[in-house]
Amino acid sequence: MIIVAGWVRMAPEDIERLRSAAIAMMHATQTSEPGCLDYAFSVDLAEPGLLRVIERWQDEAALAAHFATPHMAAFNAAMAGAAITGASIKAYAGDEVRTIMAL
């Protein structure tokens, strides 16, 4: 399993402008990419200009295919207008999973 986690910092108004594109990206990724196990963006509660990214992929091939999708191209085009002031997104390989909380 590949876990992608990180953040992108931009003005809160840029996050609002990108909201519909981000929702479309999440929906398209979750519903049309077979190797996608989880894919989400969220706005940090303490810092409204911080967009959090969390993804889980079946394998490297699924992640590589994700970067070649039309919805990724559309999302990258939408992001091009944002004034990004910082970013850190990393991929981790990991198959060991333990439950910390569940209901």
NORLIN-V574934 format. One record per helix or strand of 2 or more residues. SS is the DSSP state (hx for helix, st for strand). FROM is the first residue (numbers start at 1). LEN is the number of residues. If there is no record, write none. Layout:
SS&FROM&LEN / SS&FROM&LEN
This chain:
st&2&9 / hx&12&21 / st&36&8 / st&50&8 / hx&60&8 / hx&70&10 / st&84&10
